[in-house]
């Protein structure tokens, strides 16, 4: 896990990939159940999970979805909690 930021070139690449893929995404509403699940996930403070990230994991969990993220810390926390997640990499 690193603390480095992505470069402008990497950010532009991610934006391009997002626009190519977004038609294939499934947009999920956030429900009361998701907020409750997020609250439960935050009880595992050892993972370093942040509130917004917990909500993303809660929505993925409650919809049996695979979480894809560039955030290595989020993917690590998800895996520690037994939540399906895969890390993405910006092209170098």
C-alpha positions in Angstrom: 0.0 0.0 0.0 1.4 3.4 -0.9 0.4 7.0 -0.2 1.3 8.3 -3.7 -1.1 10.2 -5.8 -1.9 9.4 -9.4 -0.4 11.7 -12.0 -2.4 13.9 -14.3 -1.8 11.5 -17.2 -3.1 8.6 -15.1 -6.1 10.6 -14.0 -6.9 11.4 -17.7 -6.6 7.7 -18.5 -9.0 6.8 -15.7 -11.5 9.4 -16.9 -11.3 8.1 -20.5 -11.8 4.5 -19.3 -14.7 5.6 -17.1 -16.5 7.3 -20.0 -16.0 4.1 -22.1 -17.4 1.9 -19.4 -20.1 3.9 -17.6 -22.9 2.6 -19.9 -22.2 -0.8 -18.5 -22.4 0.3 -14.8 -25.4 -0.5 -12.6 -26.3 2.5 -10.5 -27.5 1.5 -7.1 -29.5 3.7 -4.7 -28.3 4.1 -1.1 -30.9 2.7 1.4 -31.4 2.8 5.1 -30.1 -0.8 5.2 -26.9 0.5 3.5 -26.4 3.1 6.2 -26.9 0.5 9.0 -24.4 -1.9 7.3 -21.9 1.0 6.9 -22.3 1.7 10.6 -21.7 -1.9 11.4 -18.6 -2.0 9.2 -17.1 1.0 11.0 -17.1 -1.0 14.2 -14.1 -2.8 12.7 -11.9 0.3 13.3 -8.7 -1.7 12.9 -9.2 -1.8 9.2 -8.8 2.0 9.0 -12.0 2.2 7.0 -13.4 5.7 6.5 -17.1 6.6 6.7 -17.6 7.2 3.0 -15.7 4.1 2.1 -17.8 2.1 4.6 -20.9 3.2 2.7 -19.5 2.1 -0.6 -18.7 -1.3 0.9 -22.1 -1.5 2.4 -23.9 -0.9 -0.9 -21.7 -3.4 -2.6 -22.3 -6.0 0.1 -26.0 -5.5 0.2 -26.3 -6.0 -3.5 -23.8 -8.9 -3.7 -21.6 -6.8 -6.0 -17.9 -6.9 -6.6 -16.3 -3.6 -5.6 -13.7 -2.3 -8.0 -11.4 0.5 -6.8 -8.2 2.3 -7.4 -8.0 2.8 -3.6 -5.6 0.2 -2.3 -6.5 0.9 1.3 -10.3 0.4 0.6 -9.7 -2.9 -1.2 -7.5 -4.1 1.6 -10.1 -3.2 4.2 -12.8 -4.9 2.1 -10.9 -8.1 1.9 -10.1 -8.0 5.6 -13.9 -7.8 6.2 -14.6 -10.6 3.7 -16.2 -8.3 1.1 -15.5 -9.0 -2.6 -13.2 -6.3 -3.9 -10.6 -6.0 -6.6 -8.0 -3.3 -7.0 -7.6 -1.5 -10.2 -4.4 0.1 -11.4 -4.0 3.3 -13.4 -1.7 2.7 -16.3 1.8 4.0 -15.7 
